[in-house]
Amino acid sequence: MTVDTRKIDEVVLALFQLTLHDRYRAWKSFDWDVLNRLYEQGLICDPVNKTMSVVLTDEGMEKSARLFNEYFTVSSEAQK
């Protein structure tokens, strides 16, 4: 089985919306490989530190919100 890491990265970035605090911080309770890929893409600041959260960059915040809406919200048409 081949895993699409791009999709995994997108979903993790989207899920950061659920744990946002202090405006740009989200809990870093995800796989380190995913966090490292998001860091390499410039979407989060370096996750290797003693804090329990990561800081999303401006680009990361925008993409996180967009992906959250794309993956997890239901359109009003679908609710009917």
Backbone as a printed PyTorch tensor [residue, N CA C, xyz], in Angstrom:
tensor([[[  0.8390,  -1.1770,   0.0000],
         [  0.0000,   0.0000,   0.0000],
         [  0.8850,   1.2430,   0.0000]],

        [[  0.5570,   2.1840,  -0.8450],
         [  1.2750,   3.4430,  -0.9120],
         [  0.4570,   4.5170,  -0.2000]],

        [[  1.0970,   5.2430,   0.6740],
         [  0.4260,   6.2860,   1.4470],
         [  0.6820,   7.6390,   0.7970]],

        [[ -0.3640,   8.4210,   0.6510],
         [ -0.2580,   9.7670,   0.0820],
         [  0.0510,  10.7490,   1.2190]],

        [[  1.3320,  11.0100,   1.4430],
         [  1.7260,  11.8780,   2.5560],
         [  1.2270,  13.3150,   2.3670]],

        [[  0.9980,  13.7210,   1.1300],
         [  0.4690,  15.0680,   0.8860],
         [ -0.8960,  15.2190,   1.5310]],

        [[ -1.7370,  14.1970,   1.3730],
         [ -3.0710,  14.2460,   1.9720],
         [ -2.9940,  14.2010,   3.4950]],

        [[ -2.0990,  13.3990,   4.0250],
         [ -1.9220,  13.3370,   5.4780],
         [ -1.5070,  14.7030,   6.0000]],

        [[ -0.5410,  15.3350,   5.3260],
         [ -0.0800,  16.6580,   5.7420],
         [ -1.2210,  17.6670,   5.7160]],

        [[ -2.0590,  17.6010,   4.6800],
         [ -3.1880,  18.5260,   4.5740],
         [ -4.1760,  18.3390,   5.7180]],

        [[ -4.4870,  17.0870,   6.0460],
         [ -5.4550,  16.8310,   7.1070],
         [ -4.9060,  17.2640,   8.4650]],

        [[ -3.6400,  16.9860,   8.7300],
         [ -3.0400,  17.4360,   9.9890],
         [ -3.0560,  18.9560,  10.0660]],

        [[ -2.6910,  19.6110,   8.9960],
         [ -2.7180,  21.0770,   8.9840],
         [ -4.1310,  21.5870,   9.2410]],

        [[ -5.1180,  20.9450,   8.6310],
         [ -6.5150,  21.3270,   8.8470],
         [ -6.9200,  21.1020,  10.3050]],

        [[ -6.5070,  19.9820,  10.8880],
         [ -6.8830,  19.6700,  12.2660],
         [ -6.2620,  20.6190,  13.2820]],

        [[ -5.2010,  21.3080,  12.9150],
         [ -4.6350,  22.3180,  13.8130],
         [ -5.6840,  23.3650,  14.1860]],

        [[ -6.6780,  23.5750,  13.3440],
         [ -7.7380,  24.5420,  13.6330],
         [ -8.4740,  24.1960,  14.9300]],

        [[ -8.5360,  22.9200,  15.2600],
         [ -9.2670,  22.4830,  16.4530],
         [ -8.5480,  22.7990,  17.7540]],

        [[ -7.2400,  23.0020,  17.6790],
         [ -6.4780,  23.2460,  18.9160],
         [ -5.7780,  24.5990,  18.9190]],

        [[ -6.2100,  25.5020,  18.0610],
         [ -5.5880,  26.8330,  18.0070],
         [ -5.7500,  27.5630,  19.3260]],

        [[ -4.6880,  28.2140,  19.7410],
         [ -4.7130,  29.0810,  20.9170],
         [ -3.6270,  30.1390,  20.7300]],

        [[ -3.7280,  31.2040,  21.4690],
         [ -2.7520,  32.3090,  21.3440],
         [ -2.5580,  32.7190,  19.8880]],

        [[ -3.6240,  32.7110,  19.1470],
         [ -3.7130,  33.1490,  17.7550],
         [ -3.0410,  32.2420,  16.7310]],

        [[ -1.7630,  31.9220,  16.8950],
         [ -1.0310,  31.1440,  15.8950],
         [ -0.4970,  29.8070,  16.4080]],

        [[ -0.8610,  29.3970,  17.6070],
         [ -0.3120,  28.1650,  18.1780],
         [ -1.3310,  27.0350,  18.1400]],

        [[ -0.8400,  25.8290,  17.8930],
         [ -1.6830,  24.6330,  17.9170],
         [ -0.8930,  23.5130,  18.5850]],

        [[ -1.5970,  22.6280,  19.2660],
         [ -0.9310,  21.5230,  19.9420],
         [ -0.2450,  20.6240,  18.9230]],

        [[  0.9630,  20.2110,  19.2470],
         [  1.7420,  19.3870,  18.3110],
         [  1.6660,  17.9050,  18.6790]],

        [[  0.4740,  17.3930,  18.7100],
         [  0.2640,  15.9990,  19.1010],
         [  0.1790,  15.0670,  17.8880]],

        [[  0.8830,  15.3990,  16.8350],
         [  0.8790,  14.5870,  15.6160],
         [  2.2530,  13.9860,  15.3680]],

        [[  2.3010,  13.0770,  14.4410],
         [  3.5230,  12.3820,  14.0640],
         [  4.6400,  13.3730,  13.7010]],

        [[  5.8470,  13.0830,  14.1790],
         [  6.9760,  13.9760,  13.9430],
         [  7.3350,  14.0990,  12.4590]],

        [[  7.1660,  13.0360,  11.7050],
         [  7.4640,  13.1120,  10.2680],
         [  6.5470,  14.1230,   9.5810]],

        [[  5.2800,  14.1240,   9.9770],
         [  4.3300,  15.0930,   9.4150],
         [  4.7330,  16.5090,   9.8170]],

        [[  5.0290,  16.7020,  11.0960],
         [  5.4240,  18.0360,  11.5610],
         [  6.6710,  18.5230,  10.8280]],

        [[  7.6240,  17.6370,  10.6220],
         [  8.8360,  18.0300,   9.8980],
         [  8.5360,  18.4150,   8.4540]],

        [[  7.6300,  17.6830,   7.7960],
         [  7.2730,  18.0450,   6.4170],
         [  6.5770,  19.4010,   6.3680]],

        [[  5.6830,  19.6570,   7.3220],
         [  5.0000,  20.9570,   7.3620],
         [  5.9990,  22.0870,   7.6140]],

        [[  6.9920,  21.8160,   8.4440],
         [  8.0540,  22.7960,   8.6930],
         [  8.8540,  23.0480,   7.4190]],

        [[  9.2150,  21.9930,   6.7100],
         [  9.9790,  22.1270,   5.4660],
         [  9.2010,  22.8970,   4.4030]],

        [[  7.8710,  22.8290,   4.4630],
         [  7.0230,  23.5700,   3.5160],
         [  6.8020,  25.0170,   3.9490]],

        [[  7.3120,  25.3870,   5.1260],
         [  7.1630,  26.7530,   5.6110],
         [  5.7910,  27.0480,   6.1980]],

        [[  5.0660,  26.0010,   6.6040],
         [  3.7120,  26.1980,   7.1250],
         [  3.6770,  26.3040,   8.6420]],

        [[  4.7090,  25.7760,   9.3150],
         [  4.8490,  25.9180,  10.7600],
         [  6.3020,  26.2720,  11.0710]],

        [[  6.5080,  26.8420,  12.2410],
         [  7.8750,  27.1080,  12.6990],
         [  8.4710,  25.8000,  13.1990]],

        [[  9.7680,  25.7890,  13.4290],
         [ 10.4790,  24.5730,  13.8210],
         [  9.7840,  23.8940,  15.0100]],

        [[  9.3090,  22.6590,  14.8290],
         [  8.5930,  21.9850,  15.9060],
         [  9.4930,  21.3880,  16.9810]],

        [[ 10.8030,  21.3750,  16.7310],
         [ 11.7170,  20.7630,  17.6850],
         [ 12.0790,  21.7800,  18.7650]],

        [[ 11.3140,  21.7210,  19.8510],
         [ 11.5500,  22.5640,  21.0250],
         [ 10.8020,  21.9500,  22.1930]],

        [[ 10.8800,  22.5700,  23.3600],
         [ 10.2800,  21.9870,  24.5620],
         [  8.8150,  22.3590,  24.7550]],

        [[  8.2950,  23.2460,  23.9240],
         [  6.8880,  23.6130,  24.0760],
         [  5.9990,  22.4950,  23.5380]],

        [[  4.7500,  22.4980,  23.9630],
         [  3.8190,  21.4630,  23.5350],
         [  2.9780,  21.9030,  22.3410]],

        [[  3.3470,  23.0480,  21.7720],
         [  2.6020,  23.5370,  20.6230],
         [  3.5530,  24.0160,  19.5420]],

        [[  3.0140,  24.1360,  18.3350],
         [  3.7720,  24.6740,  17.2060],
         [  3.1640,  26.0130,  16.8230]],

        [[  3.9510,  26.8420,  16.1800],
         [  3.4770,  28.1360,  15.6980],
         [  3.2560,  28.0180,  14.1940]],

        [[  2.0600,  28.3470,  13.7610],
         [  1.7650,  28.3430,  12.3320],
         [  2.2240,  29.6680,  11.7290]],

        [[  2.7980,  29.6070,  10.5470],
         [  3.1740,  30.8200,   9.8260],
         [  1.8960,  31.4420,   9.2620]],

        [[  1.9940,  32.6420,   8.7420],
         [  0.8220,  33.2680,   8.1170],
         [  0.2680,  32.3860,   7.0030]],

        [[  1.1530,  31.8570,   6.1680],
         [  0.7310,  30.9670,   5.0900],
         [  0.0950,  29.6990,   5.6610]],

        [[  0.6800,  29.1830,   6.7360],
         [  0.1430,  27.9930,   7.3740],
         [ -1.2440,  28.2220,   7.9500]],

        [[ -1.4660,  29.3970,   8.5460],
         [ -2.7880,  29.7270,   9.0910],
         [ -3.8310,  29.7910,   7.9880]],

        [[ -3.4890,  30.4560,   6.9010],
         [ -4.4270,  30.5760,   5.7800],
         [ -4.7650,  29.2130,   5.1950]],

        [[ -3.7340,  28.4100,   4.9680],
         [ -3.9550,  27.0950,   4.3700],
         [ -4.6990,  26.1790,   5.3450]],

        [[ -4.3970,  26.2700,   6.6180],
         [ -5.0720,  25.4610,   7.6310],
         [ -6.5720,  25.7530,   7.6490]],

        [[ -6.9310,  27.0280,   7.6550],
         [ -8.3520,  27.4060,   7.6660],
         [ -9.0490,  26.9550,   6.3910]],

        [[ -8.3970,  27.1380,   5.2580],
         [ -8.9910,  26.7370,   3.9770],
         [ -9.1990,  25.2310,   3.9280]],

        [[ -8.1970,  24.4740,   4.3520],
         [ -8.3060,  23.0150,   4.3230],
         [ -9.3420,  22.5050,   5.3200]],

        [[ -9.4320,  23.1430,   6.4880],
         [-10.4460,  22.7420,   7.4540],
         [-11.8350,  22.8850,   6.8450]],

        [[-12.0760,  24.0280,   6.2060],
         [-13.3750,  24.2350,   5.5570],
         [-13.6010,  23.2370,   4.4330]],

        [[-12.5680,  22.9650,   3.6790],
         [-12.6720,  22.0350,   2.5480],
         [-12.9960,  20.6110,   3.0120]],

        [[-12.3180,  20.1520,   4.0530],
         [-12.4700,  18.7760,   4.5020],
         [-13.6290,  18.5560,   5.4760]],

        [[-13.9260,  19.5390,   6.3160],
         [-14.7710,  19.2480,   7.4640],
         [-16.0590,  20.0510,   7.6000]],

        [[-16.3210,  21.0260,   6.7560],
         [-17.5840,  21.7360,   6.8800],
         [-18.5710,  21.2080,   5.8460]],

        [[-19.8250,  21.3190,   6.1930],
         [-20.8970,  20.8320,   5.3260],
         [-21.5650,  22.0460,   4.6860]],

        [[-21.6950,  22.0180,   3.3930],
         [-22.3420,  23.1350,   2.6920],
         [-23.8140,  23.1610,   3.0670]],

        [[-24.4310,  24.3330,   2.9620],
         [-25.8500,  24.4540,   3.2840],
         [-26.6920,  23.6010,   2.3480]],

        [[-26.2320,  23.4090,   1.1290],
         [-26.9450,  22.5670,   0.1580],
         [-26.9500,  21.1020,   0.6100]],

        [[-25.8150,  20.6490,   1.1600],
         [-25.7080,  19.2630,   1.5970],
         [-26.5100,  18.9900,   2.8550]],

        [[-26.8190,  20.0420,   3.6310],
         [-27.5650,  19.8730,   4.8770],
         [-29.0460,  19.6240,   4.6160]],

        [[-29.5210,  19.9160,   3.4400],
         [-30.9590,  19.7610,   3.1220],
         [-31.3610,  18.3090,   2.9870]]])
